[in-house]
Amino acid sequence: MGTARESLKSARRIVIKVGTSTLAHSDTGKLNLYRIEHLIREIADLHNAGKEIIFVSSGAIAAGMNKLGIKIKPQTIPENQALAAVGQGVLMHIYEKFFAEYGQTIGQILLTKENAADEHARQNSRNSFQALLAMGAIPVVNENDAVGVDEIRIGDNDNLSAIVAAMIDAEVLIILSDIDGLYDGNPKLDKNARLIDSVAEINSDVEKMAGGAGTKLGIGGMFTKIQAAKLATANDVTMLIVNGSTNGNLRRALNGENVGTIFPRRKLS
């Protein structure tokens, strides 16, 4: 898929999604400030290079648990909503601090399923993104977990990022994961599992490779990323799954290097 990777070099509007497994230490659940700062520095430099960046961030509930000293994630919706309300402020404070250090301005956008399903709400959301981008700001996006219930929740930020990418006509969606990409087996259990470079068609075999849930901190595993890839490529967005724990991976991916797994948009596949 050389053509698909080569096309990444000229991409201007890019959605970058980072999951809780990248933002937090797996052992303690506390925010990994080293990783966050390096990620933000890389995003800020891409913005300086003329890219329009939309940053979809998980981690609000994990940040809320850390702030309130809660070790085990609650099971009830109200408790998780409360944690998200606390944690979203914590995350934005950290993001504001780090982005400001690199000369960037950010703006928060919180979405629910209604923002994507209803045409009028979708257009209003799109207009908000367009205005922020036109002003040179970096939108920071999350699902509005503080008020979300099952009926209006998207459910995971992998699919949220694909919805956002389609909504704003992004060219590329990069999902940062805690592994290098999609494997033909579970690399944590099978040392012979092979990283798949590119997926031209998402069929039942690909879905079987995706397996189940990921870490204890995150919501979605590889399966939600495959769902996101379906949605993204159907809307003419190229998607990549890239290891978010390695410094420089974003730049390498956007330079067309052989990083992670690429799902080419349909016009390229």
Order of alpha helices (4+ residues) and beta strands (2+ residues): alpha-beta-alpha-alpha-beta-alpha-alpha-beta-alpha-alpha-beta-alpha-beta-alpha-alpha-beta-alpha-beta
